[in-house]
Amino acid sequence: MQRLSTFDVPARDRLAYLHDFVARHVAGLRFRPQDADNFAFDVSAYFLDAGTTVGTACYSAVLGERPKDLMAADGRQDYLMTIHTTDYEVAVAGKPALSIKAGDITLLNEATSMAFALPNTLLKVVSLNQARLAALAPRIRQKAFHHIRADAAGAGLLTGYADLLRSQAPEGEAGRRLAGNHIYDLAALVVQGATSANAEPVRASLGAARLELIKAEMLRQLTDPELTVTAIARRQGVTPRYIQRLFEQEGITFSEFLRDARLDLAYNALDLAGASTVSAIAFDTGFNDLSHFNRAFRQRFGVTPSEIKAAALRRCQ
């Protein structure tokens, strides 16, 4: 991952460094801070595969543009997918400015001029190869700019998966390639429409992306003893049975994944010198039955929780 922030460079060079970073990793853009004396930014870029970049940018209020001279200089023709945390305005190809609501998705071909006005905002961006996206979603080429509402079919899944990649970048070339395929499939589904003939070919990617989001949410709530498949399904907007089927395709159940993740958390806690009691750790990691915890722990690791705790104590003596 590459990252640049206000504090990395002298004040006099900040805009130059920002322009260079964005141009190298995303697109040629020109920025004009609304308050030059207090302008702040923090930008990062993670590369999935050739032509696919996932990034995040946090700006104080700024005006920006992709003018024709930059377009001619870099010759880019790929698509930028952006999602903002605040409302903003964008004018495409010299047309009147459009108001974009927070959470909406925009897809803009980089061969098109644009200008935008951003308040203090967090911007999420994915750079997508035009040919690769068009092969899955021919409709993308019908116009240079696509505005997709946050409540459109598939939009939430696409946004959520992109967020997941930013926070939990896949490891290894194979992982990055697979994650890239999911991003293109989800973007294609949103562009083509979830009820179109395009939905069936990307079903596998939809399920895989949804399962990764479900797992991430489970791990965030791991210590909640009331965590259930029904609660997760309600928040994900799917049925409990759909979630069970996704796990079954990986040869595991929802309950087994939850139990093993909690056991891993408990093991790490017990392996620390000065750890709490076994019962306290069991309850703190989401188990509400100590006997069940002890049996499951020994079955998974081949030792008892007390033995792990004792070994940790011996190491610090």
N, C-alpha and C positions, 0 to 999 in steps of 0.2 A: 504494500500500500504506500502511496505517495501522499504527503501532507504538507500544507503551507498555511501559516497563520500570520496575523499582523505582527506578532512579537518575534518572528523569525528574521525580519529584514529591517534596515533603517527606514525611518518614516519617509525620507525623500525617494526611496526606491520601491515603496510598497505597491503602487499601481503597476509599475513595470514588471515586478515579479508576479503579481496576480495575473496580468495579461499573458505573460509567458506560460505560467502553470496551466491556466485554463486552455490556452491554445494548444499546448502539447498533449493534454489529456482528454479534452472534451471538444471544444470548438473555439474558433477565433471570435472573441467578444471584446468590446470596448466599454469600460466602466467610467462613470462620473459620479463620485460620492456627493450626496446632498449636503453633507457636512464634512468637508475635506480634513478639517482639524481633528475630528473624532471618528474617522472612518475605521472600521474594524472588520476583519474577515477571518474565517477559518475554513479551508477547503481541503478535501481529501479525494483520492481516486483509487479505486481498486480494479484491477484488470482481470476479467473472467477468461476471455479468449480473444482472438484476433477480431478487432472491430467492435468489441463489447466492453464498455467501461461502466462501472457502478460508482457513483460519487455522491458526496454531500457537501453543501456549501452553506455557511452561515454568514450573512452580510448585515451590516447596519444599512440604513436607508441608502439606496443607490439607483441611479439611472443607468441603463445599459443598452447596447445595440449590437447587432451584427450587420455592419454596413457593407456596401458593395465592394469597397476596396479590399476588405478582409476576405470576402467571399472569393474575389478574383485571385487573391494571393494564396489561399490554401486549397481552393477547389473542392472543398468538402461537399458531399451530397448524401450523407447518412442522416439518420433521424435522432433527434434528442427527445427523450421522454422526461418530462419534468413534473414534479409534484411539490407544491409549496404548503407551508403550514399556515400561511396568512393569505388573504385576498390580495390580488395584484392586477395590474393592467399590462396588456401586450398588444402591440400593433404589428401586423404582419403584412409585408409587401406594400407598405405605404398606406394601407387601409386604416379606417378609424380604429381607435383602441378598443379592445374587448376586455371586459371584466371577468377574471377567472377566480372562482371561489376556492378557498382553502380546501385541499384534499382532491380537487379535480386533477385529471391527468391531461397533459398536452403532449402532442407529438408534432414536432416541427422538422421539416427537411432543411438541412443546413445550407442548401443552395438557394434559400429564400431569405431576403433581408427582414429584419425585425427590430423592434425597439420595445423596451419594457421599463416599468417603474416598480421597484420593489420597496416595500417598507422594511423595517427590521424583520428578517425572516430566516427560516431554515428551509433550504431548497434541496430536494432530492432529485438526482438526475441519473439517467441511464442512456448511454450512447449506443445506438443499435445500427448495425450494418443494413443499408437499404436493400440490397439484393437478397440477403438472407431473410429479412422480414417480409419483403414482397413475395417471396416464394411461398410463404405460408399465408399471407394476407394480401392478395392482389389489390384489394380495395385501398391499401395505403397509398398507392400511386395516383389515385383519383384526385387528390388535392395535397397541397404542401403542408397544410396545418389541420390537425385533428384535435378537437376539444371533447374530452370524454368526462362526463359528470362522475363525481365520486360514487354515486349510487347506481351507476350503470352495471349491467350484468358482467361479472368477472373483474370489475375494477378493483374491488376490495382485495381480492386474492392476488392480483398483480402487484398492487401497492404493498401488501403485507409481505409478499415473497421478496420484493426488492429491499424492503426494510430489513428482512432477515439476513439477506446476503451482506448488507452493510454492517450489521452487528456481529454476524457469525460467518466470516468469509470461508468458503470451502477450501479444503487442503488438497494439494496435488493437482496435476494437470487434468486427470480424469474427473475429479470432483468439480473443477472449474468448468470443464466442458459440459458436464451434465447440468450444472446450474445454469449455464448459458442457454442450453437447449430449453430448459423450463421457462426462462425469461422470454425467449422468442415465442414459444407456444402460447404463453399466457397473453403476451402483447397481441399476437395474431387473433386470439379468441376475442379480445376486447374490441379490436378494430373491425373484425368481420361480423361480430355480433354473436352472442352466446347461443342463439337458436339457429345459426346458419349451418350449412353443410360442413363448415370448417371445425365444428365442435368435436366430432367423433375422432378425427386423427390425433387430436391433442389430449384425449382423455387420460392417457397414462401420465403425461406431464402434469395435468391438473391434479390428479390424485397424489402424485409425488410431492408437488408443491404444497398442497393442502396438508399432507401428513407432516411435512417439516414444520409448518406453522403450528399445527396441533402439538407436536412434540415440544416446540419452543415455549408455548403457553403452559404446558404441563410442567416443564422445568422451572418456569418462573413461579409457579404456585405449588411447588413440590412439598413444602412443609405444611400445607393446609390439609388436615385430616378429613375434611369434608369434600375434597376434590373428587369429582365423579365424571364418568363419561357423559352423563346427561348435562352437567354444568358446562363442560367444555363444548359439547355440541350446540348448546344454546348460544354461547358466545361466538362460535364459529358460523352459526347460521346453517347448520346441517343436522342430520339426524344421528342419534347414537349408533344406530346400526351401520350407517355409512362410515363412521369412524372405526367401528369394529372391523369392517371389511378392509379398510385401508391397512390396519395393523395385521390382519390375517394374511394379506398379500406378502408381508414381510416375514411370515412364519412366527408371529408373536401376537399376544393379545394386548389390549389396552391395559388391563390389570397387571400383566407381567412386566410391561415396559415401566409402568408407574412404580411397581414394587422394586424392580432392579435399580431404577434411578434413585429411589430413596435409600436402598441398601448401599449404593456407592457413596451417597452423601454421608450416611452414618459411618461407613468405614473410614472415610477421610477425617471425620470428626473424632472418632475413637483413636486414630493414629497420631493425634496431636498430644504432646506432653501437657499434662494439666487439664485434660479433657474432663467434661462433666461425667456424671455417673452414666452407666449403661442405660438405665431406665429413662433418664432425662434426655439422652441423645435419641433414644428410640422415639419418644413422644415428640421431640423437637423436629424430627425428620418426617413426621406425618403418620407414624404408626400409633394405633390406639390399643394394641394388644401386645404386651411384652412377650408373652409366650410365643405368639406367632412371629414376632420380630426375631427372637433367638433362633427358632427353627429355620426360618428363611435365611438368616444370616449365615448359619453354619452350612446350610445346603449350597449357598452360592459361593462361599469363600473357603469352606473346608475347615474353618476354625470358629471358635465362639467369639462373641463381642468382647467378653472379659479377657480372652487371650490377646486380642489386638491391643486392648487398653493396657494390659500388663506389659507387653512388649514395648509400647511407647514409653512407659514409665522407666523401664530398664535402660533404655537408650540415653536418658538424660541423667542417669545416676553416675 
